[in-house]
Amino acid sequence: MNSTAAPTPQALPAEWRDFFALTKPRVMSLVVFTGLCGLLAAPGHIHPVLGFTAVLCIAMGAGGAAALNQWWEADLDAGMKRTAQRPLPQGRMTRTDARDFGVALSAASVGIMGLAVHWLAASILALSIVYYAVIYTIWLKPRTPQNIVIGGGAGAFPPLIGWVAVTGDITAMPLLLFAIIFVWTPPHFWALALFVQTDYAKVGIPMMPVVAGERATRRQIFAYAIVLFLVSLVPWWIGGTGAIYGIAALALSGLFLALSVPVAFRRSAVEDRMRPEKRLFAYSVLYLFALFAALVADRLILGQGLFA
Amino acid sequence: MTPEEEERFKRARKGRNVVLGLVLVGFVVLFYAITIARLGG
């Protein structure tokens, strides 16, 4: 080691805040919320300590997968304004540190889930991490404009894992919760993609509005909103939930569909303020929180949950 | 390494060690609680 060399940023040990930032804490809040809702809405009982452990493992797995995502995409992140401030593009951390942190966090989350809860939940958690870090990030994201549809699958795992942690088996209901988030993700993200000038094209990631054009993206948002409307009602139709969820889903998904109409059938003008798109995006986040909250409320009030 | 850089280096290292220590203590408590919960079930 040459002691006279100017110290590079990499020579400094990364701060703990940078490791924390690597886990994408904001994304994790939605992951924790939907995972917790899956756990609370499931029929059956789980010891509170084990329930807490299950949600913690879901969060750790999501954090590990996020770290692996940034390890792989450090070069792409450096080329985009939105992500250029992340620890790796900024040189505040070495790539191998990020990779090792991601692997350790992922392995720990699966191991603890298996030991504390059971190995079915741990296996699905492992599958979700591999799905996001390998199948999505490394393989399909740079190759197809359907990347957001595929990426939505990764975000759809938490409620499924939370549910299975309680019941120990996979039934129609947790798969429907998976389906709801899966179908919700494309209109949510593409609404954002329409009004945020991302530089995905610059770094060679084929995002739908860039590849297929704005018009096709708007139509697809509407198509997914219709499917979301139907899928979100299935849990009620098959008797998996009560009327609280059913009425909430009808109202929430109906409004989602209504807000997607102006997005679907307009064209942005020059200097367009993109109001309908911004409104749909803002509502889509509220929608997911409200729908899952309604699912839990339905269970706790009408089902054999906490108050039964 | 200038004194300022050395100071930053030490601060970053100390911060990491403190957080790592807290995480480890947290896991010790968690594993204790898990064990009690599993034995009770």
Chai-1 contact restraints between the chains, C-beta under 6 A:
chainA,res_idxA,chainB,res_idxB,connection_type,confidence,min_distance_angstrom,max_distance_angstrom,comment,restraint_id
A,P7,B,M1,contact,1.0,0.0,6.0,A-B,restraint_1
A,P7,B,E5,contact,1.0,0.0,6.0,A-B,restraint_2
A,L12,B,F9,contact,1.0,0.0,6.0,A-B,restraint_3
A,L12,B,A12,contact,1.0,0.0,6.0,A-B,restraint_4
A,P13,B,A12,contact,1.0,0.0,6.0,A-B,restraint_5
A,P13,B,R13,contact,1.0,0.0,6.0,A-B,restraint_6
A,E15,B,A12,contact,1.0,0.0,6.0,A-B,restraint_7
A,E15,B,G15,contact,1.0,0.0,6.0,A-B,restraint_8
A,W16,B,G15,contact,1.0,0.0,6.0,A-B,restraint_9
A,W16,B,R16,contact,1.0,0.0,6.0,A-B,restraint_10
A,W16,B,V19,contact,1.0,0.0,6.0,A-B,restraint_11
A,H47,B,A37,contact,1.0,0.0,6.0,A-B,restraint_12
A,V49,B,A33,contact,1.0,0.0,6.0,A-B,restraint_13
A,V49,B,A37,contact,1.0,0.0,6.0,A-B,restraint_14
A,L50,B,A37,contact,1.0,0.0,6.0,A-B,restraint_15
A,T53,B,I34,contact,1.0,0.0,6.0,A-B,restraint_16
A,A116,B,I34,contact,1.0,0.0,6.0,A-B,restraint_17
